[in-house]
Each structure stands twice: as C-alpha cells, then as structure tokens.
C-alpha cells in the first residue's frame, strides 16, 4: 500500500479543511488506507500525558464503548492514554483515522496497523511535507488543530491544568465545535472552560441524535 497525496482539488480532499476560518488548509495531505473513511462522522480523541489514574481507567473503558458502538475515531494517539486507547480501538471493528505529527513518508507502521489496513477500516493522514520526518511540539500542535478541524465532535478524556491540551481545548471551543470530557472533579477546569462533562452513554446518545 502506497502513500497517496491529495491536493485541494482532489475529490477526497476534506471540505472541512477548506471552509474552516480557524485553520489554513494545507495544499496537500498525505494519506494511507481507506479514503472512504473521510466521509464518515468523526469523533476526535485527546488526553494529556499526565492523567489521574481513575480517568485513565475510564478512558480505556470509553474506548471499548466507542469500539462496540462503531464510532469512527480520529486522533494523533501520542500520549500514553491515547496510545493505549488506540490499541483497544485497533482490536475492534470500527473505522479509525490516525494522524501522526510528521510526514507519512518513511513511517514505520506498527504491527497492529496491518490487519485494520487490510480490512479497510484504518486511514493514516498527515498535513506535513516529506521533509518533516520528526515529531516536535510545533508539529504536534499543528496536527491537533488538523484533527480538531476534521472532527465533528471532540472528546478530551483529561487536560492537565495549564497544559497544551487545555489550551487547545479553549481554542476548539472558540470554533463553536462540541467538546466533551469525562464527568469528574479532575476535569472541573475543562468544564469551566465550556467543555461538557458527560458519561460515555450520554455522548453516544448525543452522537446518534445528530447522525
């Protein structure tokens, strides 16, 4: 399977990137996998590197819940909690979009990606040129914005106080995009910013009601 570059005039290039007032659409995006996944409703998944233990367990349970419900999940899956949740999602049957904070050129695919790719339920996307072969804090932020714009709704399991994830949450809320988090005192700051604290079944109810 080869990396395919989509220009802005390509039929599969996501319209959300071109119509967003908050994001400068890249001239090209690199793709690997089933492009039909782009047309599906997508939930972005984020979590800070630092996360309370009880929320880590809830995030894992939530990933299982999303998998069983068939929700298409998009993310960078870089933090420890995100990576473990991706591992759970890869074992399911729902579509997944993974967006590395670097080019897809020369990217070594984890073993767990091969089966979902062959099944047509995994898509890798990158807005970065072939020169960007290393993850940096700048590319991570750019990637997160890319994911946020592509997503229909955003879920943040936890954002540590004064973290980049918390700052990003405030940015997404300014886009008037739905942002959800786990109902917990540990997420009080996120909720005070405007994120909606909910339980997993509530999110899925809201998700289905907007299909």
N, C-alpha and C positions, 0 to 999 in steps of 0.2 A: 504494500500500500504506500503510495507516494503523497508527499505534501503538495497540496493544491493552493495556489494563490488566487484570491478573489479580489478583483478590482471593484470600484464603486458601481460600475455599470453592469456587473455580473448579476444574473437573476437571483442568485442565492445570497448576495451581499445583504446583511440585515438592515432593513429600513430604519429600525430604531436608532442605529448609529448615525444615520444621515439627518434625521429630523430632530435630534436632541440639541437643545440650546445650551446645554451644560458640558458638551463633550465635542472635541474636534475629531471628527471621523477620520480614521487612517485611510490613506489612499488604497492600501491593500491589507487584507488579513490572510494569514496562513491557516490552512485547515487540514485535518487528517481524520478521516472517518466519515460517518453518515451525515451528509449535509441536510437531509430531510429533518433532522432533529431541530434545526434552526427555526423551523416554522411552529414548533410546539411552545406552549405556555411554559415559562421557566421560573423557578424559584432559586434565587441566589443564596448561598450558604456561606456564612462567615463566622469566625470565632477568634478571639485574641489568643496569643501564645500563652499568656497567663490566664488560667481559668479555674475557679473553685471546683473542688472535687465533686460536689453534688451536681454541679451543672455539667461537668464532663460526662457523668453517667446519664443525665437527662438528654444531653446532645446525642449520645450513642443510641439511646432508645428512640429519639426523634428520627435519626437516620433510618433505623429499622422501620419506623412508622411510614416514612416517606417512600421507602422502597416497596413496602407492601401495598401502599396506595397508588403506586405507579406515577408519582410526581417527577417531572423532569427537573433535575437539579444542576445548577451551574455554579462554578467557583474556581478559585485558584488552588484550593486544597493544599495550603502550605504549612499552616500551623499544626502542631501535634494533634489537636482535637479534629481539625479539618481533615487531616490525613487518615485518621482512624475512621472517621465517618465516611470518607471516600472508600475505604476498604470494605466497609459494610455495604455501601451502595453498589460497588462493583460485583458483589456476590448476588445481587438481586436481579430483577428483570427490567427495571425502569430505565429510560434514557438518561444519560449523563453527559455534561459538557465540562471539560477540564481546560482551564486557561492558564498555562504557565507564564511566569513573569520573565520570559525570554523567547527567543526565536524557536520555532519547531525544527529548524534545520540542525541536524546533528544531535537531536534529542534522543537519548536512550530511553526507550519505552519500558516501564516496569513490567514485570511478568504478568501482573494482574490485569494489564490493559488488553492483552492479546485476545482473550476469549470475548470480552464485550465488543471489541472492534470487529471481530469476525462475525459476531451476531448482529452487527449494525445498530447497536444501542449506545455507542460511545463516539463522541466527537471531540477532537482537540482543536482549540482556536488560539491564535496569537496575533496581536496587532503589531508585533515587533519585527524589524527587518532582520535579515540573515546575519548582520554584524553584531546583534545583541545576543551573545551566547552565554551571558551570565546574569543571574538574578541580583538585583540591587534593591535598596529601599525605594528608589525612584521608580524603577520598573514595576515593583510590587504595587505601589500606589496607582500608577497608570493602569495596570492590569485590573485592579479592584474597581476603578471607575469604568473600565471597559465592561466588566462583568455586571456592574450595577446598572449600566445603561441597557444592556441586553436583557436583563431580568424584568419580569412583570411584577414580581414582588421580591422583597429582600428579607431574609431571616438572619439575625445575628444572635448566636447562642449566648455569647457574652463579649463585652468590650471592657477591658480593664480601664480603670479611671485614668483619664488624660492620655490614653493610648492613641495610636494612629487609627485603630479600628473605631474608637469612639468618635474621633474627629471625622472619619469617613461616614459614620452613621449620620452625623449632623449634616454633612454635605448631601447625602442621599435624601434626607428629609426635606431639604430645600428644593429638591426636584419634584416634590409632591408625589413621591412614589411610596406605596405602602411598605413600612418597615416593622417587623415583628421581632420579639425576643421572648425568651422563656420567662414566665412569671416567677420572679424571685427577688428577694430583698437585695441580692447581689447585683441585680440589674436595675436598681432604682434610678441610677444616673441616666441610663439609656431611656428608661421610661419617662423621666423628667424632660428629656430632650424632645420626646414626641413619639418614640417607638411604642408599639402596643404590646404590653405584656400579656401573653396568652399561653394556653396549654396546647399540646400538639393537635388534639382532636378539634380544637377551635380553629386553628389555622387551616386544617384540611376542609372544615366546613366553609370557611370564607373562600378558600381556593376553588372549591367546587361551585360555589354560588356565583362566581364570576366567569365560569367557563362558557 
